[in-house]
């Protein structure tokens, strides 16, 4: 499991570097979806649980990013 999780954690900053022209809400959604899906996979959830975790993480990330961007 660690052989999969560690490269994914190292890959996340590289993927986020491509988010230069995105709004804070969009950046938060991408980050939240990636984190939610990753946590779902590491926890050993089924496909539906992993997708659900990604959707919830994306929504929470968008709300948080938008709130930060408005300040």
C-alpha positions, 0 to 999 in steps of 0.5 A: 500500500505504501508503494502506491501512496508515496508516489501519489503524494509526491505527484500531487504538487506536480499536478497542482503546479499546472493550476496557474490560471485557475481561480482559488475555488477551482484550485481548492476543488482539484485539491479536495477531490484528489485528497478525498479520492486518495484517502478513499483508496488508502482506506480500501474503499470500494469504487463507489466509496472512492468516487463519493469521497472525491466528490465530497472532497471536491465540493468542500475544497471549492467552498473553502477555496472560494471563501479564501479567494473572497478575502 
